[in-house]
Amino acid sequence: MSKFDVINSYAPRIDCPDKATGKAIFTDDLSKPGMLYGAMLQSPHAHAKILSIDTSKAKALEGVKAVITSKETGSVKYGVSPARYDETMFATDKVRYVGDEIAAVAATSLEIALNAVALIQVEYEVLPAVLTVEDAMKEGAPQLHEAFTNNLCAEVHQEFGNVEEGFKQCDIIKTTTMKNKRQDGAFIEMQACIAEYDRRGTLTLTTSTQVPHYVQRTVAMVLGMDVGKVRVIKPYVGAGFGIKAAANHQELACCFLARMLKKPVKMNYTREQVFMYGRARHQFSHTITTGAKKDGTLVALKHECYLDGGAYTSFGIATVYYTGSLLAGPYKLPNMSYDGYRVYNNKPACGAQRGHGAVIARAVFEQQMDMIAEEIGMDPLELRIKNMMNTGDTTCNDLNMSSFGMSECIEAVRDGSGWDKKKGNMPKGKGIGMACGFFVSGAGFPIYRSDTFHGTVIVKLTEDGGTALVYTASAEIGQGSDTAFAMIVGEALGIPLENVRLASGDTDMGVDLGAYSSRQTLMTGHAAKEAGEHAKQQVLEVLAEQLDTPLEDMDIKNGCIEFKNQTPDFSALRTRYIKEHRGWTDNPESEKLTFKEASRIAFLEKGSIVGTGKYRPHWLGGKFKGAAVGTSPAYGCSAQVAEVTVDMETGQITIDNIVDAHDCGKAINRNSVEGQMQGSISMGIGETMHEEVIFNDKGQVLNSDLAEYKIVTAMDMPPVKAIVVESDEPNGPYGAKEVGEGAIMPTIPAILNAVYDATGVRMNELPLTPERVYTAIQAYKERSNA
C-alpha cells in the first residue's frame, strides 16, 4: 500500500470534465468586443532580397485598419538564446525561407485581412538558395547571415577523458552513420493568439503557448515595454511538444497591432503555416564510433553530428549541445568526444521537440550496443546492465545521478516481454529488440542568464474554510501538470484532491519557466509542495495556540486534524465555527476536528492564509564551455522491448507490441505517468515509421497537412505495456522526476534492433518506409549471395 493519501494513485485529471464536455476554452474559441482580425504576408521565395514593399492598395481596402512592415515595427533582434538573437518581427533586408514574415494586416474580418495581404506588392531579387547541410557548407555557398560565416550557426567541440588512448585499449570498435528526416510537431491545436491593450497601458496576450514567461519577456523586449506592463495568459492548449516553447512572429505582430490600434486583435496560423513556421525536430546526420573490451566493458565514444537547422537559430544552440551531452549516460563511459555542427539553410528553422536533441543520437548508440553484444556473444540486456550507471555516479561530463533505476527498468521489461524465451528463438521475419533511454528532469538553468526562481506557487485557503486555491504560472498543455500540482498540494496540506482548486498559465500568478525539458513535475511540483506545507504550518500554528497543544504533536491527514497524543477538547472551536456558518447545511459532525474548521479559525485569527512556494535548482554541472546544457537536478531513464514482423517481400513492418519501463522517481498520478509513456511511444513510432517533412527544390513544403504528413493514430498503435519504476528521487517533490520526454528515447532503437533481429539488416536512415526497408533487404540478399 502507498504511504501517501493523495499522490501515487490513479486520479482523474481535473481538466477532464471540461475537455470531455466541450466546455474547455482554447484560444480560438475566444472573441472580444470590437475585435479585429490579423493576417500575415509570408515570403514565396526561399532566399531573396527585398527591394521594395508597396502597401498602398492594401491600406486602401475598405475594412483594413492597419498594415505593418519592418518600417513600422523596427528591427529589434530576438530569438530563444541571447547568444544568438538573429530574428526580427518582419524581414528587413531579405527573406531566408518560404514563409519568412514580411508584413501583417489588421482588418474588420479575416476575409478582408487575407484580401489585403494579397494586395501587398513586394519586389524581390531572387537569390540562390541552399536547402541541405551539404550545399550550405560548400565553399562559395550563398550566406544566410553576414554575422555567421560558412552558414555555421553553432559548433561544439568537447572531449572528456582521452578518447584516442581509450580506443587503443579496445578489442571491438564499431562505427556507424545514421540520418533521420525533419519532423513536424503535428499538435492538434494550431498556434493562435488575441492581444489587447488597455487604457492603462497594459498589454494582455492570450496565446497557445508552452512558455508564458518567455513569451512575456520577448514581447516586452521587441515592443520596448516594461515587463510588468505585459501579461500573458495561456488558456487550454492542444499540445506543443516543444514547438510552442518560444514567442512566434504571429504573437509579436498581434501585440504590435493591438497596441497601435487600441483594439483587440486575433491571429491564427493555418495548418500550412504551422509547417512553414517549423521549429520542430532537426534533421540529423550522426556518425558514432564506440569502443569496448572483449568482456563488453565500454571504453570510449567518438561522436560527430551535423544538424540541418533552417534559416534561424531558435533552440539550435541548446540542441547542438544536448545532442552530445546526453550520450554520456546511462552507461559508464570514461572517454567521450563530441563535435557538433548546426548549419543554417533556406528552410524553416528547427527548434526543440520531445526528447530535445537526443533522440536520434540515442538511436545510433543503442544499435551499436547491440552490435557489440552480438560480436562478443552476450545478451544485449546483460551488456547494458554490465555497463549501467548506478545512483550516485557522475558521467564523464559531470552529470550526477541522484537516483537511477535503469537496471530495474531493464529487469522489468525482461520479465514483462518474455525476453529470455523469445530472444534468439523467433522465426525469420519476426524480431525482438530492446534499448535504453536517458533524459533530464528540467534544464538546470534558465534560457537567459538569471538567478530567478524556476517556479513559484501560491496556495490560498478560502476564508470560509475547507478549500485550497492554487495559483501557478505553469503551463498545462495536455501533459497533466495541473492535476499533478493539485495532488501535491493536497498531499502537502493533508486534504483530499476534491478540496483543491487550481488555476494556472497566467504570468500575473507568478514566475514559471514553462513546459519544456520535462521540468514541471520536479520544479513546479517542488514549489507547490512548499506552498502547501507553508499554508498547513500557518493553520497548525493557530491550532497550537488555541488548543494549547505542541505544534509537533499535530498533523493534517485526509481532511482532519490528527493528534499524536490525547485529543484535546476542541468543542469551543467547533461551536465558534458553527456560529460563523449559521444556516449552512455542511456543518461538521465528525468525531475529529476537520480541516474546514481549522482553516476557518486560522483565518479568523490571522486573516487570509496564503502559503508560498518556490524552486531553484542547486548549482549543477561542470565548468567547461557548454556545461550548463544537459545539467539537471535529476535524470529519468527507461528501457523498452519491441517486437516486430517484417514482410520480407514488401518491406512492410508491423509493430506487434512494446513493453516500456520508466523510472519516474515517484509517480504522482499514475494515470498521467502511464499516459505519458504511451504518448512518447506513439510519437517515437511515428518518427521511426512515417514522419518526414518533404520539400521541393524551391524550398516549399509539399506535405503541409495531416493527410500527407503521416502521424500515428489510435488505429496504428500496437499493444503497449507500461511499467512504472520508482527510485525515489531525493531532489524531487515526494521523490518524483520526469516522464514527459525520456520515454521516447528507447522507442526508435528498440524497433530498429527488432527489425535487425527479424531481417539481419541494419537500417541507417529513417523513416522506415516499406521501399527503404525492401531495398535494404534486397541489398543484404545480394551481399549474402555474392
Helices and strands as residue ranges (DSSP letters): H 16-21, G 27-29, E 36-42, E 48-54, H 56-60, E 64-68, H 70-73, G 82-84, E 94-95, E 101-107, H 110-119, E 121-126, H 133-136, G 149-151, E 152-160, H 163-168, E 172-179, E 192-197, E 203-207, H 212-223, G 227-229, E 230-233, H 249-261, E 265-268, H 271-277, E 283-292, E 298-310, H 316-325, G 326-328, E 335-344, H 359-376, H 380-387, H 406-417, H 419-422, E 430-440, E 455-461, E 468-472, H 481-493, G 497-499, E 500-504, G 507-509, H 520-547, G 551-553, E 554-557, E 560-563, H 571-580, H 595-606, E 610-615, E 635-646, E 653-663, H 670-689, G 714-716, E 720-725, G 733-735, G 742-744, H 747-759, H 770-785
